[in-house]
Amino acid sequence: MTVSDQVRRIIATAPISRYQLSKETGVDEAVLSRFVNGKVGVSMVTLDKIGEALDLEVRSKRKGKVK
């Protein structure tokens, strides 16, 4: 599962609406809808905004040092 797929799932099950997420991030609600439905990708900047609004944290499943 990609990071985008994980973010899509989180948005779809988030305790806030896409409308509210749109207002908090400045990302158009239609863009969020198309992203969640897998129609388009979004930029890293947009993923950062979504992550910040939803208080997300990225962690690696790998153990040990990343090369």
N, C-alpha and C positions, 0 to 999 in steps of 0.2 A: 504494500500500500504506500503510495507516495505521500509526501508532506501535504500536497494540495488536496488529496483525497481525505486525509485526516482532518484538515481544516474544514473541508466541505461538511464532513460528518459532524464536527463540533458546531458549526454554524446552524446546521439543520436541527440540532438538539439543544441549542443554547437557550438559556432562560430569558433571553431578550429576542424581540422580533427583528427581522431583517430591516424593517423601517428604523427601529431604534439604533441598530448597528450602523446603518447608513448615516444617521445623524451624528453618531459619536465618532465615526471615522472620516466622514466627508466623502465616502465612496458612494456613488450613485446606487440607489436601491436596485435598479434594473441590472447593473453590472454584478451586484451581489447575487441576484437571482440567477443570472446566466452562469455565473461561476459555480454556485451550489448545484445547479442542474447539469454541470459538466459541459456546457456549451462553449465556454471560453476559459482561458487561464487568466491569471492576474499577475502583476509585477511583484517583485520582492518588496517594494515600498508599500504596496497595498496589503500584502501578507503581513508586513510589520504593523501596519495600522490595525488590521483585524486582530492580530495577536495581542497587541497592547490593549485594545478595547475589551477583549475576552480574557485578559490576564493569562495568556498561554505561555508556556515555557517549553523550549526544545531541549530534549535530552537524547543522548545516544544510547542505543541498546547494547553497543559493543563494550566489551570489558577490556581494560588495558589501554595502552597508548594508541592514539590515532596518528598515523604517519602521513 
